[in-house]
C-alpha cells in the first residue's frame, strides 16, 4: 500500500501516529514493542517526533536494520544517530549491531545472540532506500548482498560502494518476518528508481519478497 504526501512534514505527521498505534498494540499484547530502524537522513524527522510523542518509550526495544562496521563515536554510526533521535528513551532501550570492532566475522556471531529477541518477534521494521536502489545494507552488484536477499541467515556482512564499505545488515528473510514493515521514500528521483522494476535492484526484490510493505512517499 502506498500513501502519497505533499511534503515531508505531512508524511511525518501521518507516519508517526500510524507507527505508534502499531507499537502500542504490541505493548498491550506483549508488554513491550520491538522495532528495527534504518539509518540515514530520511527517517530522522520521524524518529525525533516518535521520541516526542511516544508515551511508552520505556517499553520500546529498539534495534537496527543495518549498520556501518564502525565505532559508536564515528560520524557514520547509525546507532549514534538513533540514540540522538531517541534521546528521551532509556539508554538500554537501543541495541547496536557492532560488538567486536577487531573481528568482523566474530561480531556477526555475537550479533546473532544479542538480537535473538528481534528474531523471535519484531513488531515494526522501518526501511529506507538509497538512490542506487539499495535498502537496509543490501546493495546492487554485491555478492554478499545478493545472498542477503535469499539467505535463511538472519544477519550478514555486506559491502557498500562508498566509505565505510564494511556493512552489517538484517537479511530480507528476517525483515519479511516482521509483523509490520514500512518504507519511507522522499523525492521524485527515488520514486523513479522505485518504479523502474525491470532494473531488479534490491528494493524491487524487497517489494517482491515483502508484499505487505507500507510505502510512505513525499516529494
N, C-alpha and C positions, 0 to 999 in steps of 0.2 A: 504494500500500500504506500502510495506517495502523496505527501502533503506539500503544497507549494505556498511559500510566504513571500510577501513583497519586500521584506527586509530581514536582516539578521536578528534585529530586535524582536520582530514579530515571531520569528522562528523560536527564539529562546523563550518568549512568553508563552508559547504553546507547548514546547517540548518539555520544559521543566515540570509543569503540573502533571503532564502525561506520565513522565518518569516517576515522580514522587508518588503518584497514585498506585503504580505497579509495585513500587518498593514498600509502600505502607501495607499493601495487601500481603506481601511476603512476611513482613514483621508480624502481622496479625496471625498468619498461618504457622510460622516457624520460630518466631521470637527474634529474628534477625533478617536482614536483607543483604544479599551478596551481589556485588556489581563489579564488572570488569570494564575499565575505562581505557580509551585510546589517548595518546598524547597529541601534540600539535596545537596550533592556534585556533582552529575552527571550533572545537568543542569547549574551549576555555570559558567563554562567557556563560555557557550553560552550567558548567561546573560551579562557577562562582555564585550564580543565582541559586543553584541547588544548596550550596553551603549556607546561603542566607535564609532560604525558605523552608528547609527541611527541619521538622520538629523532632526527628528521631535519629540524629547523627550518631548518638552513642550506640545505636543498634545497626549501623551500617558496617559491612565488611567490604572494604574497597581494595581491589587488586587491579592489575594492569593487563591490557590485551597484548601489549608488546613493549619492548624496551631496547634502548641502546646499551651495549655492554660497556658501561662507564660507571664511575662512582657517583654517589649522591651529590657531591659538590660540583659536578660538571654542569655546564650550561645546557648540555644536550640531554640531561636526565629527565625522562618522563615522570619518574617518581617525584623528583623535586617539584615539577610543575603541578602534579596532582596534590601534593601536600600543601603547596601555596594556595591552590584554589579552595581546598577544603580546610581552611585554617581554623574553623570552629570545631572540627571533628577531633576526637581524641587521637593522639599521636599513634597509638596502637591500631587504629582503625585502618590505616593504609599499609598494605604489604607490597614491597617492591619485588623485582624479579632478579636482582643482582645480589648474590650471596657470597660469591668467591671470585674476586677480580683477578686472581692468579691462575685460575684453571677454568677455561671456557666450557669444557665438557663436564667437569665436576659440578659447575654452577647449575647446569641443566638438571643433574641428578638431585641436587638439593631442592631446586625449584619444584620438582615433581612431588616432593614430600611437603614442602611449605604451602603449596597450592592445592593439596588434596581435597580440601573442603569446597573449593570452587569447582573441581572436577565432579564432586558429589552433587552439588547444586549451585547453579548461577542463575539469579533471578533476572538480570539485565546485562546485556553487553552493548556498549556504545562504540560504534565503528566510525572511522573517517575514511577519506580517500585522498591519495596524492594525485597530482596532475598526470603522473605516468600510469595511473590505474592501479596502484598498489593499495592494499588495505591491510590493517594490522602491520606486521613487518613481513608481508608476503609480496615479493617483488617480481615483476616480469623479467624473464631472461635469467633467472637464478635457479639453479637445480635444487638446492635445499628448499627454496620457496615452493617450487613445483611439488616437492614431496609433502610440504605442509598442507597443500590443498587436498590431499587424499590419504595422508597417513593416519593410522589409528593411535599414534603417539599424541600426547596432549600438548607438549611443548617442544619446540625445535629451535636450533640456531640457524640463522639465515644471513644473507649478505646483501647489504644495501649498495646502490650505485654511488652514494655520496658519503662523506665522513660524518659520523663514525660508521664504518662499514659493518662491524660486527653487531648483529641484532639478535634478539630473543623474541619469539612470538608464540602465541597460542595457535594451535592447529585449527584448521577450518572445522574439523570434527568436534572439537571442544566448543567452538563458537556456536556451531549448529545445535548443540545440545542445550544451550541456554533457553530458559523459559521465554525470554523476550529479547529481541535484537533490534537495535536502532542504528541507522546510518545517517549521519549528518553531512550534507554537502552544500557548499556555498559557491556561487559564481558560475557564469554561463560556460566557461571553459571546461570545468569539471563535469558539468551536466552533459556537454557534448561528448566527452570521453565515455561517460557512463552509458550513454545511449548508443554508442558505436559498438554494439555487441559482437559483430564479426571479428573485432580485434582479439577477443577471447583473453583479455587481461585478467589479473587476479580478481578484480572487482566483479567482473562478469561471472566468473566461476563461483564467487561467493554468493551472488544472487541466485545462481542455479542451485547451489547446494543448500541455501537457506531461503526458500521461497517465502518464509514468514517475516522477512526483514521489513521493518517500518522505515520508510525513507522520508526524511525531513529536508526540504530543499528551499533555499532562498537565493535571490540574485546576488 
